[in-house]
């Protein structure tokens, strides 16, 4: 079973939940797909056993062979190629390229477009006390983490439960992270901003037709903002983590919430059981 942990905004406690969910349950793989700023390693503290670069192919246009017909530019829906016919020049914008290879496919001139590898980032794999760990680290200057996340998924074993810690928000990297997962766990906080961005995340997962539920972090007694909304929308609230100075201090020291929350392990084991029952029921 693959579970992605997402949130409509940063700072809700997404990594807090993802790490604790992985550590509390046996035979799990924690995957940090927040490739722009991965920080799950601060809590799991894995021993890195393998590290390698991840590359994707991008076009190299040979100006001496190009006829500047413009077919590649017309075919590129991302507008990563511009052909300046009056001055006979082809311009490539690597930050817009999605490495689909269509430009090379439609080019009528043999070898005018060569596909060459470009490093997008690095993938690290490790473990700590049996807890498997995978993270992606996006290269500085890369416009999008989506290719690296897509590449990371190829290296995830399929014989264990997978917890994917996605980026915050609802951008393309998040869509890639949650795509094809069995369940999306949305972490939110009981504030107007938290609710607003939760609604955006719910709109995203509903559009993708994914099963999902909510965890409320930094919950205070008497604040039913999220529960009232969830009741109206018929969305399951899987659990609530209390607003606690002790938890915040532990987090700042790299201590997972599962180690400080009363009955923390039992709490996250129950969350996993609820998710599994929901997935099995819908499957």
MARLUM-815593 format. One record per residue: x, y, z of N, C-alpha, C, O in turn; residue in one letter. Coordinates in steps of 0.02 Angstrom, whole numbers, plus 50000, padded with zeros to 5 digits. Example, Ala and Ser with C-alpha at 12.3 -4.5 7.8 and 13.67 -1.06 7.14 Angstrom:
MARLUM-815593
506604971650390506154977550390506604983550390507124983450423a506424988850354506844994750357506455000250394506705005750402s
//
This chain:
MARLUM-815593
500424994050000500005000050000500445006250000500925006850038x500275011049957500635017349952500195022949981499635023949959x500465026450030500115032050061500525038350050501125038550065x500215043550023500555049950017500285054750070499685054750085x500735058650098500555063450150500645070450120501195072250100x500105074250117500125080750084499785085950128499495084350180x499825092250106499505097750142499405103450094499775104050045x498905107550107498795113250063499305118650071499405122750026x499645118850130500125124150144500705121350183500675115850211x501245125250186501815123150225501715124450300501315128750319x502065120650341502045121850413501475118550450501385119850509x501085114350417500525111150451500735105050492500375102850536x501315102250477501545096250512501545090050468501505084450493x501585091150404501585085550356502145080650368502035074550372x502755083150375503325078750388503275075550457503465069750466x503015079250506502895076450572502475070150568502635065050599x501935070450530501475064850523501795059250481501755053350500x502105061050425502385055950381502925051850415502935045750411x503385055250450503925051750485503645047250540503855041450545x503185049750579502915045850635502495039950610502495034650641x502145040850555501765035350526502225029750503502075023850512x502795031650473503275026650451503615023150510503685017050509x503815026950560504175024050617503735019650661503975015050694x503085020950662502635017350707502405010650679502175006350716x502475009750614502225003750582502794999650552503275002450526x502734993150555503254988750531503254988350454502744989450422x503844986750427503924985550355503684991450313503304990550265x503914997350331503745003250292504375006350261504935005350285x504255010050208504795013950176504585021250178504055023150154x505015025350207504885032550208505215035650148505825034950138x504835039250107505085042450047504985049950053504415052350055x505525053750055505485061050060505475063949990505995064649958x504875065549966504785068349899504745075949900504585079049849x504875079049957504925086349960505625088249938506035090549978x505755087249873506445087249848506775094149849507395094549847x506385099449853506685106149857506985107449926507475111249932x506705104449977506955105450045506805099250088506415099750135x507105093550073506965087550112507245088050183507815090150193x506835086050232507075086450301506885080350343506985080350404x506605075350312506425069350349507025065850381506965062550432x507605066750350508215063550376508395066150445508735062750483x508175072150462508335075050527508005071050584508245071050640x507465067550568507095063750618507255056250615507305053050667x507325053650555507465046450548508205045150559508395039750584x508635049850541509365049250549509625042850518509945038850552x509505041850454509705035650422510455035250408510795040350404x510695029250401511365028050376511305027450300510995022750275x511595032150263511535032150190511985026750161512585026750173x511685022250123512065016650095512155017150020512565013649990x511765021549989511815022249916511605029349897511105031949922x511985032349852511825039049827512025039449754512575037449735x511575042049712511725042349641511335048149610510835050549637x511575050449552511255055949518510675053349476510675047649454x510185057749465509625055949422509625060849363509625066949372x509625058049303509645062149243509035060849199508735055549202x508865065849158508365064949107508645067949042509075072349043x508385065648986508625067848921508305074548901507705075548909x508725078948876508485085348849508795086248779509305083148764x508485090248737508735090948669509355095548663509395100748696x509815093448622510375097648601510285098848527510365094248487x510125105048508509995106548438510645108648404510955113548423x510835104848353511435106448315511265111648261510935110148212x511495117648273511315123248229511555122148157511255124548110x512115118548150512385117448082511985112448041512075111947981x511545108548075511135103648039510405105748036510025103347994x510205110248080509505112348085509305116448023509685120748000x508705115047996508445118847939507975124447961507725128247921x507855124748027507435129948057506725129848029506415135048019x506485123748017505805122947991505275124548043504715126348027x505455123748107504995125448161504535119848184504105120948227x504615113848156504165108348176504255106448250503775104748284x504875106748274504995105148345504655110148391504355108248441x504715116548374504405121848415503645121348414503315122348465x503365119748355502635118948350502385113048391501835113248419x502785107848395502575101748430502635102348505502285098948542x503075106748529503205107248601502655111248636502605117348627x502245107748675501695111148709501935115448767501575119748792x502555114348788502835118148844503235124248821503495127948862x503265125248755503605131048726504335131448748504595136848762x504665125648750505365125448771505845126848713506445127448724x505585127348652506005128648593505705134548554505105134848543x506135139048534505925144548490506375144548428506985143948434x506075145248371506455145448308506405152548279505865154948264x506985155748272507015162448242507215161648169507815161748153x506725160948126506865159548055507255165148020507705163647981x507095171548032507455176847996508215176748008508605178347963x508415174848069509135174748084509405167648087509985166548103x508975162848071509165155748070509495153648136510095151948139x509095153848188509345152048254508815148248292508225150148292x509015142848326508575139048370508775140348442509365139848460x508285141948483508415143348554508045138148597507455136948587x508395135348644508105130348689508085133048760508575135748785x507505132348793507415134548862507375128448907506835125548915x507925126348937507935120148976507455120049036507205114849055x507325126049065506885126249123506155124649106505755123249151x505985124949042505305123349020505235116248994504675113848985x505785112948982505775106348951505525101049000505715100949058x505095096448975504835090949015505115084148993504865078949013x505635084348952505995078248931505525073048899505595067048911x505055075348859504585070648828504865067548765504645062148744x505355070948733505675068148673505295069448608505505067048555x504745073148611504335074248551504705078348499504635077148439x505105083248520505465087448472505935083248429505965084348368x506275078648460506735074248422506345069648375506575068148320x505755067548398505355062948359505095066148295505085063048242x504875072548299504565075748241505085079048195504915081048140x505705079648217506215082948176506335079048112506485073148114x506275082348054506365078847990507095077847970507245074247922x507555081048005508265080747987508625075948035508605076948096x508935070948008509285066048049509855069348088510275072948061x509865068048153510395070348199510405077848209510885080548238x509885081448187509875088648200509735089948275509975094748303x509345085448304509205085948376509465079648410509245074048396x509935080648454510225075048492509975075548564509985080848595x509765069948591509535069748661510125068148706510445062948700x510255072748753510835071948798510595071948870510095075248886x510935068448914510725068148985510875074549022511395077749012x510425076449066510515082149111510335080049182509785077449194x510785081249228510655079349297510125083949328510175090049325x509605080849356509075084549390509185085149465508975089949497x509525080149492509635080049564509945073449584510215069749543x509915072049649510215065949676509705062149717509255065049748x509775055549717509345051149756509775047549807510295044749790x509555047549870509925044149923509475038749954508875039749964x509785033049968509425027450000509815025250062510425024850061x509445023850116509775021750177509285018150223508735016450203x509505017050285509065013850333509305015250404509885017050415x508855014450452509015015350523508575010650563507965011450566x508895005850595508525000950636507964997550596507424996450622x508114995950534507634992450492507154997050455506784994750411x507155003550471506725008350436507065010550372507585013850373x506775008750315507055010550250506895017850234506375020450253x507355021050198507325028250187507555029750116508065027350094x507165033850082507355036250015507195043750012506665045950035x507655047649985507515054849977507805057249911508295054549885x507495062549885507755065849826507985072849844507665076249884x508545075049815508815081749827508875085249759509305083449719x508445090049748508435093649684509045098049676509255101449724x509335098049617509905102449604509695109849608509135111649588x510135113949634510005121149638509905123949567510305122549522x509385127749558509255130849493508755127049450508525129749400x508585120849469508085117149430507405120349441507215122149496x507035120949386506385124449390505835120349422505365123149450x505885113749418505355109449444505635102949472506115100149446x505335100749527505545094449557505185088449529505335082749547x504695089549485504285084149458504695078549426504565072649441x505185079949382505565074449352505935070249403505965064149397x506215073449454506585069749505506115065249546506285059649562x505535067849563505035063849600504815057849558504755052349583x504695059149494504505053749449505055048449445504915042449443x505685050749445506245046049445506315042149509506475036249509x506185045549566506235042249632505765036349636505935031149664x505165037049609504665031849614504895025249581504675019849600x505345025849533505585019849499506025015549545506115009649533x506285018649598506745015049643506415012849708506755010549754x505765013549713505405011549774505215004249769504855002349723x505435000049815505224992949815504474992349826504164996749857x504174987049800503454986149804503254980849854502674978649855x503714978749897503564973349944503414975950015503354971950061x503364982550023503234985550089502734991250082502614993750027x502454993350138502034999350138502485005450129503015006050159x502265010050086502655015950069502315022250094501725023250083x502695026450129502445032850153502825038350115503425039150124x502465041950072502775047250031502635054050062502055056050068x503155057450083503105064150112503165069150054503715070350029x502615072050034502615076349975502795083549992502875085350050x502855087649940502965094849950502315097949975501775095149965x502345103850007501735107250026501395110449965501715111549914x500755111949972500405115349918500045110549872499905104849889x499895113049812499535109049762499855109649693499505108949642x500505110949691500845111949627501005105349593500835099949619x501335105749536501495099749496501885094449535501715088549529x502395096249575502745091049613502295087349662502385081349673x501795090749690501325087349736500885082549697500765076949719x500655084749639500235080449597500625074149578500345068649579x501265074849563501685069049546501775064549607501775058449601x501855067549666501965063649727501365059449746501435053649763x500765062449743500165058849764499875054449710499475049949724x500055055749647499785051849592499945044449600500505042549617x499445040249586499515032949588499595030249658499745024249666x499505034249710499535031549778498835029049797498335031249769x498815024549845498185021449865497765026049910497155025549912x498105030549945497755034849992498165041150003498785040950007x497815046850009498145053250023497935055550092497345056450106x498425056550135498305058950203498445066450204499015068550198x497925070350212497985077650211498065080350282497625079350324x498615083750294498765086450361498585093850360498795097650316x498195095950409497985102950412498025105550483498165101750530x497905111950491497885115050557497235118950564496975121450514x496965119450625496305122550634496325130150635496155133250685x496525133050579496545140350571496205142150506496135137850463x495985148350497495685150350433496145149050373495915146750321x496795150450381497265149150327497315141650314497335139350257x497345137750368497395130550361496795127650325496865123350281x496195129950343495585127550311495565129550237495375125550195x495755135750223495745138150154496185133750109495975131750055x496785132350132497255128450091497075121050092497235117450044x496755118750145496495111850145495975110950090495965105750056x495555115850082495045115450029495365114849960495115111149917x495915118349949496265117849885496545110849876496515108049821x496835108049929497115101249925496565096149912496665091449874x495995097049944495435092449934495175092849862495005087849832x495145098949836494945099749766495425096049720495205092949671x496075096149736496575092649695496465085149697496435081949644x496405082249757496355074849761495685072449734495635066849708x495165076449741494525074549712494555074549636494275070149603x494895079449608494985079649536495375073649511495245071149456x495845071149552496245065349534495905058749553496175053349539x495315059249584494925053449604495315048749651495335042749641x495635051749701496035048049750495665047649816495325052449836x495735041949851495465041349918495875045649966496485046149960x495545048850014495915053250059495555054050126494965052450133x495925056350175495665057950241496085063550271496575065750241x495875065850330496195071750361496485070050429496195066150467x497065072950443497335073150512497395080550531497665084550493x497135082250589497175089150614497765089650662497785086250713x498245093750644498825094850688498725101450726498365105950703x499055101950784498995107950826498275109250847498045114950849x497935103750863497225104250883497155106850954497535104850999x496675111250965496515113751031495785112051048495345112551005x495665110051110494995108351131494515114251119494675119951136x493945112651091493445117851078493495120951009493035124350987x494045119750974494125122250906493895116850857494265112050844x493295117550831493005112550786492975114850714492575112350675x493405119650696493385122550629493445117150575493055117050528x493945112750582494065107650531493535102150535493285099850484x493365100050596492865094750603492185096850575491835092750544x491985103050586491355105450559491355105350483490865103250452x491905107550454491965107450381491955100250355491615098750306x492335095850388492365088850367491675085550371491495081450328x491295087250422490625084450430490175086650372489795082650344x490225092950354489825095650299490005092250233489565090850191x490655090950224490895088050161490915080450162491105077250113x490715077450219490725070150227491425067250216491525062450179x491915070450249492615068450245492825065650313492645068350365x493195060150312493405056950374493995060650406494505061750373x493925062350469494495064850509494795058950545494475056050590x495395056950526495705050950552496005051850621496105046950658x496165057950640496455059150706496645066350716496645070350669x496805067950778497005074850797497625074550841497655070650889x498115078750825498715079350865498665085850904498565091150874x498735085650970498615091651010499145097051000499725095650984x498935103251009499395108951009499805108451074499525108851128x500455107451067500865105951126501555108951121501895108151070x501755112551172502435115351174502945109651175503485110251145x502785104251211503245098651216503395095651147503965093951131x502875094951106502955092251039503375097050997503805094850959x503245103551002503615108550964504355108550983504785108950939x504505108051047505195107851070505545101551045506125101751023x505195095851048505485089551024505635090050949506155087650926x505165092950911505255093750839505885097750824506265096050779x505995103150862506575107450850507235103850865507765105950842x507185098350903507785094450920507855088150876508305084150886x507405087450827507435081650783507145075350814507325069850794x506695076150862506365070450894505675069650864505275074350867x505505063850836504845062850805504285063450856504375061750915x503705065850834503145066750878502915060150908502635060050963x503025054650873502825048050899503175046450964502915042451004x503755049550976504135048151037503925052551096504135051251153x503525057651084503325062151139502565062451149502335064251203x502185060651098501455060651104501245054751148501455049151136x500835055951199500595050351240500265044951197499825046351157x500485038751207500245033151165500345034751091499925033151049x500915037951075501055040151007501055034450957500755035050903x501405029050974501435023450926500745020550914500565019150857x500355019650967499685016950960499255021550916498865019150876x499345028150925498965032950885499095032050811498625031750771x499735031450792499895030950720499775023950692499645023250633x499815018850734499625012150712498875012050696498675008950647x498475015250738497755015650725497605019450662497145017750624x497985024850649497895028650587498015024050527497625024050479x498555020150530498715015650475498165010450466497975008850409x497895007850520497365002850516496735005850484496395002550444x496565011950503495985015350473496085016350398495625015350359x496695018250379496835019250307496775012650270496475012350216x497055007450298497045000850265496324998450256496154995750203x495914999350308495214997250302494855001250248494454998450210x495005007750245494695011950195494895010050124494485009950078x495545008550116495795006550050495494999850029495284998949972x495474995050076495194988450060494454988950044494204985350000x494094993350079493384994050067493244997049999492774995049964x493665001949979493565005249914493825001049857493605001849800x494304996449873494604992249820494174986349803494354982349760x
//
